[in-house]
Amino acid sequence: MEIKIQSIHFDTTEKLQAFITKKAEKLEKSYEDIQKVEVQLKVEKPATALNKTTSLTVTVPGNTLFVEKTCDTFEEGIDNCLDAMKVQLTKFKEKQRKH
């Protein structure tokens, strides 16, 4: 599984990258065949609250799943995105079983 972290308009710290990598690796528990995880971090308007947008794109065989959340911190955004992605992966897995 390849994990790609992209930050727009700022540089991510090593601590944040390690946090994202550690959390993203846990997605494999929900679905084994994940090919690629792309995390995009963006600061909207630096002076406002809820200005950090985190989007998560997960590539699985035959499909691409996407989640986007806006929060006060990137850590919170990552947690929210991963929770939503786990739900999507579970639904995707269920659909595959039925076919």
Biopython code that builds the backbone (N, CA, C, O; Angstrom):
import numpy as np
from Bio.PDB.StructureBuilder import StructureBuilder

atoms = [
    (1, "MET", "N", (0.847, -1.183, 0.000)),
    (1, "MET", "CA", (0.000, 0.000, 0.000)),
    (1, "MET", "C", (0.888, 1.241, 0.000)),
    (1, "MET", "O", (1.776, 1.395, 0.839)),
    (2, "GLU", "N", (0.627, 2.104, -0.949)),
    (2, "GLU", "CA", (1.400, 3.340, -1.074)),
    (2, "GLU", "C", (0.644, 4.481, -0.389)),
    (2, "GLU", "O", (-0.560, 4.637, -0.595)),
    (3, "ILE", "N", (1.336, 5.269, 0.414)),
    (3, "ILE", "CA", (0.715, 6.412, 1.080)),
    (3, "ILE", "C", (1.390, 7.683, 0.583)),
    (3, "ILE", "O", (2.606, 7.843, 0.691)),
    (4, "LYS", "N", (0.573, 8.587, 0.035)),
    (4, "LYS", "CA", (1.104, 9.831, -0.519)),
    (4, "LYS", "C", (0.477, 10.997, 0.244)),
    (4, "LYS", "O", (-0.746, 11.096, 0.341)),
    (5, "ILE", "N", (1.322, 11.881, 0.786)),
    (5, "ILE", "CA", (0.833, 13.030, 1.542)),
    (5, "ILE", "C", (1.172, 14.303, 0.768)),
    (5, "ILE", "O", (2.325, 14.541, 0.411)),
    (6, "GLN", "N", (0.156, 15.105, 0.521)),
    (6, "GLN", "CA", (0.347, 16.334, -0.245)),
    (6, "GLN", "C", (-0.164, 17.512, 0.585)),
    (6, "GLN", "O", (-1.317, 17.520, 1.016)),
    (7, "SER", "N", (0.697, 18.504, 0.805)),
    (7, "SER", "CA", (0.256, 19.686, 1.556)),
    (7, "SER", "C", (0.257, 20.890, 0.622)),
    (7, "SER", "O", (1.215, 21.119, -0.116)),
    (8, "ILE", "N", (-0.822, 21.647, 0.667)),
    (8, "ILE", "CA", (-0.993, 22.788, -0.224)),
    (8, "ILE", "C", (-0.878, 24.074, 0.599)),
    (8, "ILE", "O", (-1.569, 24.233, 1.605)),
    (9, "HIS", "N", (-0.015, 24.980, 0.178)),
    (9, "HIS", "CA", (0.216, 26.286, 0.809)),
    (9, "HIS", "C", (0.932, 26.220, 2.156)),
    (9, "HIS", "O", (0.935, 27.209, 2.888)),
    (10, "PHE", "N", (1.539, 25.080, 2.505)),
    (10, "PHE", "CA", (2.331, 24.981, 3.734)),
    (10, "PHE", "C", (3.155, 23.694, 3.697)),
    (10, "PHE", "O", (2.939, 22.834, 2.844)),
    (11, "ASP", "N", (4.091, 23.573, 4.622)),
    (11, "ASP", "CA", (4.916, 22.362, 4.713)),
    (11, "ASP", "C", (4.490, 21.549, 5.930)),
    (11, "ASP", "O", (4.324, 22.093, 7.022)),
    (12, "THR", "N", (4.315, 20.248, 5.737)),
    (12, "THR", "CA", (3.920, 19.399, 6.862)),
    (12, "THR", "C", (5.147, 19.095, 7.723)),
    (12, "THR", "O", (6.270, 19.030, 7.223)),
    (13, "THR", "N", (4.918, 18.914, 9.006)),
    (13, "THR", "CA", (6.002, 18.532, 9.911)),
    (13, "THR", "C", (6.183, 17.018, 9.829)),
    (13, "THR", "O", (5.287, 16.295, 9.392)),
    (14, "GLU", "N", (7.344, 16.557, 10.250)),
    (14, "GLU", "CA", (7.590, 15.108, 10.258)),
    (14, "GLU", "C", (6.625, 14.413, 11.209)),
    (14, "GLU", "O", (6.185, 13.292, 10.958)),
    (15, "LYS", "N", (6.303, 15.095, 12.306)),
    (15, "LYS", "CA", (5.383, 14.539, 13.301)),
    (15, "LYS", "C", (3.999, 14.312, 12.678)),
    (15, "LYS", "O", (3.381, 13.268, 12.889)),
    (16, "LEU", "N", (3.522, 15.297, 11.913)),
    (16, "LEU", "CA", (2.210, 15.176, 11.256)),
    (16, "LEU", "C", (2.238, 14.059, 10.207)),
    (16, "LEU", "O", (1.289, 13.283, 10.100)),
    (17, "GLN", "N", (3.320, 13.979, 9.439)),
    (17, "GLN", "CA", (3.437, 12.922, 8.428)),
    (17, "GLN", "C", (3.455, 11.540, 9.074)),
    (17, "GLN", "O", (2.838, 10.605, 8.563)),
    (18, "ALA", "N", (4.155, 11.412, 10.183)),
    (18, "ALA", "CA", (4.207, 10.120, 10.889)),
    (18, "ALA", "C", (2.816, 9.760, 11.415)),
    (18, "ALA", "O", (2.402, 8.602, 11.347)),
    (19, "PHE", "N", (2.100, 10.756, 11.939)),
    (19, "PHE", "CA", (0.741, 10.548, 12.447)),
    (19, "PHE", "C", (-0.177, 10.047, 11.333)),
    (19, "PHE", "O", (-0.932, 9.093, 11.517)),
    (20, "ILE", "N", (-0.100, 10.711, 10.168)),
    (20, "ILE", "CA", (-0.949, 10.344, 9.027)),
    (20, "ILE", "C", (-0.619, 8.926, 8.549)),
    (20, "ILE", "O", (-1.519, 8.122, 8.307)),
    (21, "THR", "N", (0.665, 8.630, 8.416)),
    (21, "THR", "CA", (1.089, 7.308, 7.944)),
    (21, "THR", "C", (0.608, 6.210, 8.887)),
    (21, "THR", "O", (0.079, 5.188, 8.450)),
    (22, "LYS", "N", (0.798, 6.435, 10.182)),
    (22, "LYS", "CA", (0.397, 5.439, 11.191)),
    (22, "LYS", "C", (-1.113, 5.183, 11.117)),
    (22, "LYS", "O", (-1.555, 4.034, 11.147)),
    (23, "LYS", "N", (-1.900, 6.262, 11.022)),
    (23, "LYS", "CA", (-3.354, 6.135, 10.974)),
    (23, "LYS", "C", (-3.805, 5.480, 9.663)),
    (23, "LYS", "O", (-4.678, 4.613, 9.669)),
    (24, "ALA", "N", (-3.210, 5.894, 8.546)),
    (24, "ALA", "CA", (-3.615, 5.381, 7.233)),
    (24, "ALA", "C", (-3.341, 3.881, 7.121)),
    (24, "ALA", "O", (-4.106, 3.153, 6.488)),
    (25, "GLU", "N", (-2.253, 3.422, 7.735)),
    (25, "GLU", "CA", (-1.925, 1.989, 7.672)),
    (25, "GLU", "C", (-3.008, 1.133, 8.325)),
    (25, "GLU", "O", (-3.170, -0.037, 7.979)),
    (26, "LYS", "N", (-3.745, 1.713, 9.264)),
    (26, "LYS", "CA", (-4.807, 0.965, 9.948)),
    (26, "LYS", "C", (-6.001, 0.697, 9.033)),
    (26, "LYS", "O", (-6.836, -0.155, 9.336)),
    (27, "LEU", "N", (-6.084, 1.422, 7.912)),
    (27, "LEU", "CA", (-7.182, 1.189, 6.963)),
    (27, "LEU", "C", (-7.139, -0.226, 6.401)),
    (27, "LEU", "O", (-8.169, -0.770, 6.002)),
    (28, "GLU", "N", (-5.946, -0.824, 6.368)),
    (28, "GLU", "CA", (-5.826, -2.183, 5.819)),
    (28, "GLU", "C", (-6.592, -3.206, 6.645)),
    (28, "GLU", "O", (-6.899, -4.295, 6.160)),
    (29, "LYS", "N", (-6.901, -2.860, 7.893)),
    (29, "LYS", "CA", (-7.715, -3.768, 8.709)),
    (29, "LYS", "C", (-9.147, -3.827, 8.172)),
    (29, "LYS", "O", (-9.810, -4.859, 8.268)),
    (30, "SER", "N", (-9.616, -2.716, 7.608)),
    (30, "SER", "CA", (-10.969, -2.670, 7.056)),
    (30, "SER", "C", (-11.040, -3.337, 5.684)),
    (30, "SER", "O", (-12.031, -3.985, 5.346)),
    (31, "TYR", "N", (-9.970, -3.169, 4.896)),
    (31, "TYR", "CA", (-9.964, -3.714, 3.537)),
    (31, "TYR", "C", (-8.521, -4.016, 3.140)),
    (31, "TYR", "O", (-7.666, -3.132, 3.186)),
    (32, "GLU", "N", (-8.250, -5.250, 2.753)),
    (32, "GLU", "CA", (-6.869, -5.689, 2.528)),
    (32, "GLU", "C", (-6.259, -5.208, 1.209)),
    (32, "GLU", "O", (-5.053, -4.975, 1.140)),
    (33, "ASP", "N", (-7.071, -5.057, 0.169)),
    (33, "ASP", "CA", (-6.536, -4.792, -1.164)),
    (33, "ASP", "C", (-6.368, -3.312, -1.512)),
    (33, "ASP", "O", (-6.502, -2.941, -2.678)),
    (34, "ILE", "N", (-6.083, -2.474, -0.540)),
    (34, "ILE", "CA", (-5.898, -1.048, -0.831)),
    (34, "ILE", "C", (-4.593, -0.880, -1.604)),
    (34, "ILE", "O", (-3.540, -1.357, -1.179)),
    (35, "GLN", "N", (-4.676, -0.188, -2.758)),
    (35, "GLN", "CA", (-3.484, 0.009, -3.568)),
    (35, "GLN", "C", (-2.766, 1.305, -3.195)),
    (35, "GLN", "O", (-1.542, 1.337, -3.073)),
    (36, "LYS", "N", (-3.551, 2.378, -3.015)),
    (36, "LYS", "CA", (-2.929, 3.674, -2.763)),
    (36, "LYS", "C", (-3.820, 4.535, -1.877)),
    (36, "LYS", "O", (-5.044, 4.521, -2.011)),
    (37, "VAL", "N", (-3.200, 5.280, -0.975)),
    (37, "VAL", "CA", (-3.914, 6.232, -0.131)),
    (37, "VAL", "C", (-3.285, 7.601, -0.389)),
    (37, "VAL", "O", (-2.080, 7.781, -0.212)),
    (38, "GLU", "N", (-4.107, 8.563, -0.808)),
    (38, "GLU", "CA", (-3.607, 9.917, -1.020)),
    (38, "GLU", "C", (-4.269, 10.845, -0.015)),
    (38, "GLU", "O", (-5.495, 10.902, 0.080)),
    (39, "VAL", "N", (-3.449, 11.567, 0.730)),
    (39, "VAL", "CA", (-3.949, 12.512, 1.724)),
    (39, "VAL", "C", (-3.582, 13.913, 1.244)),
    (39, "VAL", "O", (-2.425, 14.193, 0.930)),
    (40, "GLN", "N", (-4.576, 14.777, 1.193)),
    (40, "GLN", "CA", (-4.330, 16.149, 0.762)),
    (40, "GLN", "C", (-4.698, 17.093, 1.905)),
    (40, "GLN", "O", (-5.824, 17.073, 2.404)),
    (41, "LEU", "N", (-3.745, 17.910, 2.308)),
    (41, "LEU", "CA", (-3.956, 18.844, 3.408)),
    (41, "LEU", "C", (-3.921, 20.263, 2.847)),
    (41, "LEU", "O", (-3.014, 20.618, 2.095)),
    (42, "LYS", "N", (-4.908, 21.066, 3.217)),
    (42, "LYS", "CA", (-4.981, 22.418, 2.666)),
    (42, "LYS", "C", (-5.425, 23.399, 3.741)),
    (42, "LYS", "O", (-6.381, 23.140, 4.472)),
    (43, "VAL", "N", (-4.722, 24.533, 3.833)),
    (43, "VAL", "CA", (-5.133, 25.596, 4.748)),
    (43, "VAL", "C", (-5.958, 26.578, 3.937)),
    (43, "VAL", "O", (-5.467, 27.145, 2.961)),
    (44, "GLU", "N", (-7.210, 26.783, 4.334)),
    (44, "GLU", "CA", (-8.104, 27.671, 3.584)),
    (44, "GLU", "C", (-7.772, 29.142, 3.830)),
    (44, "GLU", "O", (-7.050, 29.755, 3.044)),
    (45, "LYS", "N", (-8.295, 29.706, 4.915)),
    (45, "LYS", "CA", (-7.995, 31.098, 5.260)),
    (45, "LYS", "C", (-7.285, 31.068, 6.610)),
    (45, "LYS", "O", (-7.911, 30.769, 7.627)),
    (46, "PRO", "N", (-5.999, 31.369, 6.634)),
    (46, "PRO", "CA", (-5.193, 31.180, 7.840)),
    (46, "PRO", "C", (-5.758, 31.801, 9.122)),
    (46, "PRO", "O", (-5.509, 31.273, 10.205)),
    (47, "ALA", "N", (-6.501, 32.888, 9.034)),
    (47, "ALA", "CA", (-6.942, 33.572, 10.257)),
    (47, "ALA", "C", (-8.283, 33.087, 10.807)),
    (47, "ALA", "O", (-8.705, 33.555, 11.865)),
    (48, "THR", "N", (-8.957, 32.175, 10.134)),
    (48, "THR", "CA", (-10.289, 31.768, 10.575)),
    (48, "THR", "C", (-10.275, 30.400, 11.255)),
    (48, "THR", "O", (-9.332, 29.623, 11.108)),
    (49, "ALA", "N", (-11.342, 30.129, 12.003)),
    (49, "ALA", "CA", (-11.506, 28.804, 12.609)),
    (49, "ALA", "C", (-11.998, 27.852, 11.519)),
    (49, "ALA", "O", (-12.459, 28.288, 10.464)),
    (50, "LEU", "N", (-11.896, 26.562, 11.781)),
    (50, "LEU", "CA", (-12.299, 25.539, 10.794)),
    (50, "LEU", "C", (-11.690, 25.835, 9.425)),
    (50, "LEU", "O", (-12.400, 25.888, 8.421)),
    (51, "ASN", "N", (-10.374, 26.026, 9.391)),
    (51, "ASN", "CA", (-9.733, 26.419, 8.139)),
    (51, "ASN", "C", (-8.837, 25.336, 7.548)),
    (51, "ASN", "O", (-8.156, 25.582, 6.553)),
    (52, "LYS", "N", (-8.826, 24.149, 8.138)),
    (52, "LYS", "CA", (-7.943, 23.095, 7.635)),
    (52, "LYS", "C", (-8.760, 21.985, 6.984)),
    (52, "LYS", "O", (-9.498, 21.258, 7.650)),
    (53, "THR", "N", (-8.609, 21.875, 5.675)),
    (53, "THR", "CA", (-9.346, 20.880, 4.915)),
    (53, "THR", "C", (-8.449, 19.674, 4.667)),
    (53, "THR", "O", (-7.323, 19.800, 4.186)),
    (54, "THR", "N", (-8.974, 18.511, 5.005)),
    (54, "THR", "CA", (-8.255, 17.258, 4.810)),
    (54, "THR", "C", (-9.080, 16.399, 3.865)),
    (54, "THR", "O", (-10.258, 16.148, 4.119)),
    (55, "SER", "N", (-8.465, 15.946, 2.772)),
    (55, "SER", "CA", (-9.191, 15.036, 1.889)),
    (55, "SER", "C", (-8.387, 13.748, 1.755)),
    (55, "SER", "O", (-7.156, 13.745, 1.764)),
    (56, "LEU", "N", (-9.123, 12.674, 1.632)),
    (56, "LEU", "CA", (-8.530, 11.343, 1.611)),
    (56, "LEU", "C", (-9.079, 10.588, 0.405)),
    (56, "LEU", "O", (-10.292, 10.437, 0.257)),
    (57, "THR", "N", (-8.187, 10.119, -0.446)),
    (57, "THR", "CA", (-8.572, 9.339, -1.608)),
    (57, "THR", "C", (-7.947, 7.955, -1.470)),
    (57, "THR", "O", (-6.731, 7.826, -1.334)),
    (58, "VAL", "N", (-8.774, 6.935, -1.506)),
    (58, "VAL", "CA", (-8.275, 5.566, -1.381)),
    (58, "VAL", "C", (-8.582, 4.831, -2.681)),
    (58, "VAL", "O", (-9.728, 4.786, -3.129)),
    (59, "THR", "N", (-7.536, 4.255, -3.280)),
    (59, "THR", "CA", (-7.690, 3.502, -4.520)),
    (59, "THR", "C", (-7.710, 2.013, -4.197)),
    (59, "THR", "O", (-6.767, 1.472, -3.621)),
    (60, "VAL", "N", (-8.811, 1.363, -4.584)),
    (60, "VAL", "CA", (-8.960, -0.077, -4.419)),
    (60, "VAL", "C", (-9.216, -0.662, -5.807)),
    (60, "VAL", "O", (-9.588, 0.081, -6.716)),
    (61, "PRO", "N", (-9.031, -1.959, -5.997)),
    (61, "PRO", "CA", (-9.246, -2.528, -7.337)),
    (61, "PRO", "C", (-10.637, -2.197, -7.877)),
    (61, "PRO", "O", (-11.650, -2.575, -7.288)),
    (62, "GLY", "N", (-10.672, -1.489, -9.002)),
    (62, "GLY", "CA", (-11.938, -1.192, -9.665)),
    (62, "GLY", "C", (-12.691, 0.004, -9.118)),
    (62, "GLY", "O", (-13.796, 0.288, -9.580)),
    (63, "ASN", "N", (-12.129, 0.717, -8.145)),
    (63, "ASN", "CA", (-12.872, 1.840, -7.575)),
    (63, "ASN", "C", (-11.945, 2.823, -6.873)),
    (63, "ASN", "O", (-10.827, 2.478, -6.490)),
    (64, "THR", "N", (-12.426, 4.057, -6.710)),
    (64, "THR", "CA", (-11.716, 5.074, -5.941)),
    (64, "THR", "C", (-12.703, 5.674, -4.952)),
    (64, "THR", "O", (-13.783, 6.121, -5.339)),
    (65, "LEU", "N", (-12.335, 5.684, -3.683)),
    (65, "LEU", "CA", (-13.209, 6.220, -2.638)),
    (65, "LEU", "C", (-12.639, 7.549, -2.158)),
    (65, "LEU", "O", (-11.423, 7.709, -2.056)),
    (66, "PHE", "N", (-13.528, 8.510, -1.860)),
    (66, "PHE", "CA", (-13.076, 9.854, -1.502)),
    (66, "PHE", "C", (-13.836, 10.398, -0.298)),
    (66, "PHE", "O", (-15.047, 10.211, -0.182)),
    (67, "VAL", "N", (-13.115, 11.072, 0.597)),
    (67, "VAL", "CA", (-13.717, 11.719, 1.770)),
    (67, "VAL", "C", (-13.028, 13.063, 1.961)),
    (67, "VAL", "O", (-11.817, 13.181, 1.772)),
    (68, "GLU", "N", (-13.809, 14.081, 2.339)),
    (68, "GLU", "CA", (-13.212, 15.391, 2.631)),
    (68, "GLU", "C", (-13.852, 15.972, 3.882)),
    (68, "GLU", "O", (-15.075, 15.965, 4.020)),
    (69, "LYS", "N", (-13.023, 16.475, 4.797)),
    (69, "LYS", "CA", (-13.511, 17.070, 6.040)),
    (69, "LYS", "C", (-12.768, 18.374, 6.304)),
    (69, "LYS", "O", (-11.599, 18.518, 5.946)),
    (70, "THR", "N", (-13.457, 19.319, 6.933)),
    (70, "THR", "CA", (-12.835, 20.579, 7.333)),
    (70, "THR", "C", (-12.935, 20.704, 8.848)),
    (70, "THR", "O", (-14.023, 20.618, 9.418)),
    (71, "CYS", "N", (-11.781, 20.911, 9.499)),
    (71, "CYS", "CA", (-11.729, 20.960, 10.962)),
    (71, "CYS", "C", (-10.765, 22.044, 11.430)),
    (71, "CYS", "O", (-10.175, 22.758, 10.619)),
    (72, "ASP", "N", (-10.611, 22.158, 12.762)),
    (72, "ASP", "CA", (-9.670, 23.121, 13.336)),
    (72, "ASP", "C", (-8.220, 22.648, 13.234)),
    (72, "ASP", "O", (-7.308, 23.459, 13.072)),
    (73, "THR", "N", (-8.011, 21.328, 13.331)),
    (73, "THR", "CA", (-6.646, 20.797, 13.249)),
    (73, "THR", "C", (-6.599, 19.682, 12.206)),
    (73, "THR", "O", (-7.612, 19.047, 11.909)),
    (74, "PHE", "N", (-5.413, 19.458, 11.660)),
    (74, "PHE", "CA", (-5.270, 18.380, 10.676)),
    (74, "PHE", "C", (-5.435, 17.016, 11.339)),
    (74, "PHE", "O", (-5.958, 16.088, 10.722)),
    (75, "GLU", "N", (-4.993, 16.886, 12.589)),
    (75, "GLU", "CA", (-5.144, 15.608, 13.294)),
    (75, "GLU", "C", (-6.618, 15.232, 13.413)),
    (75, "GLU", "O", (-7.000, 14.085, 13.180)),
    (76, "GLU", "N", (-7.433, 16.208, 13.778)),
    (76, "GLU", "CA", (-8.878, 15.971, 13.893)),
    (76, "GLU", "C", (-9.464, 15.626, 12.521)),
    (76, "GLU", "O", (-10.303, 14.734, 12.401)),
    (77, "GLY", "N", (-9.011, 16.344, 11.493)),
    (77, "GLY", "CA", (-9.481, 16.085, 10.127)),
    (77, "GLY", "C", (-9.122, 14.687, 9.660)),
    (77, "GLY", "O", (-9.933, 14.002, 9.037)),
    (78, "ILE", "N", (-7.887, 14.263, 9.968)),
    (78, "ILE", "CA", (-7.439, 12.911, 9.595)),
    (78, "ILE", "C", (-8.308, 11.864, 10.278)),
    (78, "ILE", "O", (-8.770, 10.915, 9.644)),
    (79, "ASP", "N", (-8.528, 12.046, 11.589)),
    (79, "ASP", "CA", (-9.359, 11.090, 12.333)),
    (79, "ASP", "C", (-10.763, 10.998, 11.736)),
    (79, "ASP", "O", (-11.283, 9.900, 11.536)),
    (80, "ASN", "N", (-11.373, 12.145, 11.454)),
    (80, "ASN", "CA", (-12.727, 12.163, 10.883)),
    (80, "ASN", "C", (-12.760, 11.517, 9.505)),
    (80, "ASN", "O", (-13.666, 10.743, 9.198)),
    (81, "CYS", "N", (-11.769, 11.836, 8.673)),
    (81, "CYS", "CA", (-11.704, 11.249, 7.328)),
    (81, "CYS", "C", (-11.543, 9.737, 7.390)),
    (81, "CYS", "O", (-12.208, 9.000, 6.662)),
    (82, "LEU", "N", (-10.652, 9.283, 8.267)),
    (82, "LEU", "CA", (-10.411, 7.841, 8.359)),
    (82, "LEU", "C", (-11.635, 7.096, 8.880)),
    (82, "LEU", "O", (-11.923, 5.984, 8.436)),
    (83, "ASP", "N", (-12.362, 7.710, 9.826)),
    (83, "ASP", "CA", (-13.591, 7.077, 10.314)),
    (83, "ASP", "C", (-14.602, 6.931, 9.176)),
    (83, "ASP", "O", (-15.213, 5.875, 9.009)),
    (84, "ALA", "N", (-14.773, 7.998, 8.399)),
    (84, "ALA", "CA", (-15.718, 7.966, 7.276)),
    (84, "ALA", "C", (-15.253, 6.979, 6.205)),
    (84, "ALA", "O", (-16.072, 6.295, 5.590)),
    (85, "MET", "N", (-13.938, 6.904, 5.985)),
    (85, "MET", "CA", (-13.399, 6.000, 4.969)),
    (85, "MET", "C", (-13.598, 4.541, 5.388)),
    (85, "MET", "O", (-13.876, 3.689, 4.544)),
    (86, "LYS", "N", (-13.460, 4.249, 6.677)),
    (86, "LYS", "CA", (-13.676, 2.880, 7.151)),
    (86, "LYS", "C", (-15.099, 2.429, 6.845)),
    (86, "LYS", "O", (-15.327, 1.281, 6.465)),
    (87, "VAL", "N", (-16.058, 3.345, 7.012)),
    (87, "VAL", "CA", (-17.457, 3.036, 6.703)),
    (87, "VAL", "C", (-17.595, 2.734, 5.207)),
    (87, "VAL", "O", (-18.233, 1.755, 4.821)),
    (88, "GLN", "N", (-16.987, 3.590, 4.365)),
    (88, "GLN", "CA", (-17.060, 3.368, 2.914)),
    (88, "GLN", "C", (-16.408, 2.046, 2.516)),
    (88, "GLN", "O", (-16.944, 1.309, 1.689)),
    (89, "LEU", "N", (-15.254, 1.749, 3.104)),
    (89, "LEU", "CA", (-14.557, 0.498, 2.771)),
    (89, "LEU", "C", (-15.379, -0.720, 3.181)),
    (89, "LEU", "O", (-15.418, -1.722, 2.466)),
    (90, "THR", "N", (-16.026, -0.629, 4.325)),
    (90, "THR", "CA", (-16.867, -1.738, 4.792)),
    (90, "THR", "C", (-18.027, -1.951, 3.827)),
    (90, "THR", "O", (-18.329, -3.089, 3.470)),
    (91, "LYS", "N", (-18.681, -0.868, 3.400)),
    (91, "LYS", "CA", (-19.793, -0.975, 2.444)),
    (91, "LYS", "C", (-19.304, -1.551, 1.113)),
    (91, "LYS", "O", (-19.970, -2.392, 0.510)),
    (92, "PHE", "N", (-18.137, -1.091, 0.665)),
    (92, "PHE", "CA", (-17.566, -1.567, -0.592)),
    (92, "PHE", "C", (-17.289, -3.066, -0.511)),
    (92, "PHE", "O", (-17.555, -3.804, -1.459)),
    (93, "LYS", "N", (-16.758, -3.507, 0.617)),
    (93, "LYS", "CA", (-16.445, -4.919, 0.838)),
    (93, "LYS", "C", (-17.723, -5.762, 0.823)),
    (93, "LYS", "O", (-17.756, -6.850, 0.248)),
    (94, "GLU", "N", (-18.782, -5.238, 1.469)),
    (94, "GLU", "CA", (-20.085, -5.934, 1.499)),
    (94, "GLU", "C", (-20.622, -6.118, 0.072)),
    (94, "GLU", "O", (-21.088, -7.197, -0.295)),
    (95, "LYS", "N", (-20.546, -5.050, -0.716)),
    (95, "LYS", "CA", (-21.036, -5.108, -2.110)),
    (95, "LYS", "C", (-20.298, -6.178, -2.900)),
    (95, "LYS", "O", (-20.901, -6.916, -3.680)),
    (96, "GLN", "N", (-18.983, -6.256, -2.691)),
    (96, "GLN", "CA", (-18.189, -7.250, -3.418)),
    (96, "GLN", "C", (-18.580, -8.666, -3.031)),
    (96, "GLN", "O", (-18.612, -9.555, -3.882)),
    (97, "ARG", "N", (-18.874, -8.882, -1.773)),
    (97, "ARG", "CA", (-19.260, -10.219, -1.309)),
    (97, "ARG", "C", (-20.555, -10.683, -1.963)),
    (97, "ARG", "O", (-20.719, -11.864, -2.269)),
    (98, "LYS", "N", (-21.484, -9.732, -2.176)),
    (98, "LYS", "CA", (-22.781, -10.086, -2.733)),
    (98, "LYS", "C", (-22.701, -10.495, -4.206)),
    (98, "LYS", "O", (-23.553, -11.237, -4.695)),
    (99, "HIS", "N", (-21.682, -10.012, -4.904)),
    (99, "HIS", "CA", (-21.577, -10.318, -6.351)),
    (99, "HIS", "C", (-20.855, -11.591, -6.612)),
    (99, "HIS", "O", (-20.688, -11.980, -7.768)),
]
sb = StructureBuilder()
sb.init_structure("model")
sb.init_model(0)
sb.init_chain("A")
sb.init_seg("    ")
for serial, (resi, resn, name, xyz) in enumerate(atoms, 1):
    if name == "N":
        sb.init_residue(resn, " ", resi, " ")
    sb.init_atom(name, np.array(xyz, "f"), 0.0, 1.0, " ", f" {name:<3s}", serial, name[0])
structure = sb.get_structure()
